Amino acid sequence: MLPEERFNVLVDEFRASPGVSVPGEPGQRGFGSNALKVHGSIFAMISGGRLVVKLPHQRVETLIGTGVGAPFDAGKGRAMKEWLTVTADDEETWLALAREALDFVGSQRRTQ
């Protein structure tokens, strides 16, 4: 399955989740328009044919250490601490990490 197809599975999975907006919804343009968002904040997206998710810094480091992911660089020459490029290519890992990212980003929004 191509990464874009696997991401579309995630989009379908989260489409009905409270507070989640999916790519292609009216009014979305520019950066993040092709990302999954919760309350307006990105929690998962495709970049360079890989899933990228936002997780706590410590969790990102752990996942990098176990080989599940790699640092994410948004083209600025340095890794973003709370973003993980998922190197695992299975649907189960993508779904689990996307759910974890939704919980993390969603809980950040509630505490602000």
Secondary structure, DSSP 8 states (H G I E B T S, - for coil): --HHHHHHHHHHHHTTSTTEE-TT-TT--STTTTSEEETTEEEEEEETTEEEEE--HHHHHHHHHTTSEEEEE-SSSSEEEEEEEE----HHHHHHHHHHHHHHHHHHHHH-
